[in-house]
Amino acid sequence: DTAVSQTPKYLVTQMGNDKSIKCEQNLGHDTMYWYKQDSKKFLKIMFSYNNKELIINETVPNRFSPKSPDKAHLNLHINSLELGDSAVYFCASSRRLAGGADTQYFGPGTRLTVL
Amino acid sequence: TQLLEQSPQFLSIQEGENLTVYCNSSSVFSSLQWYRQEPGEGPVLLVTVVTGGEVKKLKRLTFQFGDARKDSSLHITAAQPGDTGLYLCAGTNFGNEKLTFGTGTRLTIIP
């Protein structure tokens, strides 16, 4: 069974559109994250939620809005997509928010291409 | 902004050779992790080191955390094609809940 799953795996869309990426974890973890990995493979945290509460919000344009309907889900909605949003987006979860030293389990990623 | 610089950025060696990947920063970290990422997948945790000077071994992989907790190294003995992947170090700070990832090392082991 997949521990952290994301949909869709690939997303190709036009500039200006609005899109969502969904993430679910079946590990019973309290904390979930969104990361962005650019074309140079640099991985940077965007958001983290602990028990549905926003904990970390890095300097991310407010076109990006995470939503956590429950502990097992963290979705990412992106408005007015721009070319620079093209990247691979990873969802991750960890048992608890513990200085980041806890093991983070990553999903398979969603490759977003904005044309 | 804390930066974790990895070197080399790319490494391609023959099967059976040894190699070392470095992860350096000017900042002190409370813990440091190493991940491996394969194409089309998310990173997978290999190890966490938390004590300055700590050495951990995982089969042919040896991880070391620097005494000053500013750097780490990953040494692979007798590399195999299955070791091919993107290796990422990631650090956390006291009182800071987020992981800061390194710049990555793309390792290719040639059979």
Interface residues (C-beta under 8 A of the other chain):
Chain A: V4 K40 K41 F42 L43 K44 I45 S48 I55 I56 E58 F90 A92 L97 A98 G99 G100 A101 T103 Q104 Y105 F106 G107 P108 G109
Chain B: S30 S31 Q33 Q37 G40 E41 G42 P43 V44 L45 T48 V50 L86 L88 A90 T92 N93 F94 G95 N96 E97 K98 L99 T100 F101 T103 G104 R106
